[in-house]
Amino acid sequence: MKVCILGTGAYGICLGLTLNENNHEVVMWTKFSEEANYLKQHRMSPTLPNVVLDDEINVSTDLKESIENAQLIIYAVPAGAVREVTDNLKNYITDEQHICIASKGIEQDTCKFITDIIKEYINTDRISVISGPTFAIDVANKVPVGLSIASTNKETIEITKSALQNNHVKLRECNDIIGVELCGSIKNVIAIASGILSGMRLPISTQAMLITELANDIKDLIQALGGDKKTITSFAGFGDILLTCTSPKSRNFSLGNLIGAKAKKKEINNYIKTNTIEGLYTLKSISKLIHEKNINMPIIDLLNEIIYENRPVEDLLTFLIEK
């Protein structure tokens, strides 16, 4: 089948490699001509050094041409770009095409999940969401990984699984779109907190304490938003939280590490400028969401104050003991 990936970042590329390995026709779309030209010329991305983009994978800046005759369209753009991309996509997508969301995050202004943003523009239930403990480089290196896939449409689940699943990529089904999207978003926020502990030179024991406490908070948040609290035990839940919150491969964890180590403001700002830190974007969204819904999750307020108001990082330890 033909599959179009929207976005040419590291995760989009690793999905493209998997699709090509599974003998699908792959087109990767970006609105940035410089990005497209670089990939066409070098056949690799600066964000994934030493990972070669297969010659069979096409790269395009023409959205209409990219999705034409594609059975599956995969979102792999940053959360902040979803609305703009969907506003353009609505002009070309057909009722027969399926959508898979690999993007993570919650829109800041509206506090909407990505599924809800897409449905504003496209009237379809042919939408699935994938999320789980999968660093792009690990998927590209073909190590065994697991993802949760959520959808209310059985055909969409089957199409997505047939596109991506193979002997090293496993997709486990569920119907909790809210839970999977929430876990995929908030884990980046929790990773910043865990990275702060690492930067303070605290051991994995303290990080495990944080992860356990906040996993329980996330379970309650899922339920409060209408999802299934059992999703916390899935690949999208605890699996992804464990990975993202303990590894320096995570850009969110690495940012937290700089904050916890009390790096100079210039160094922190430069890291934010040169890396996509989805956790910062989502922190603002989650903060607004929980206050609008009157949901108690004090770690969110604490992180906001540490990151943006110079609250001492040591207060995170006090929070963990007194919580």
Order of alpha helices (4+ residues) and beta strands (2+ residues): beta-alpha-beta-alpha-beta-alpha-beta-alpha-beta-alpha-beta-alpha-beta-alpha-beta-alpha-alpha-alpha-alpha-alpha-alpha-alpha-alpha
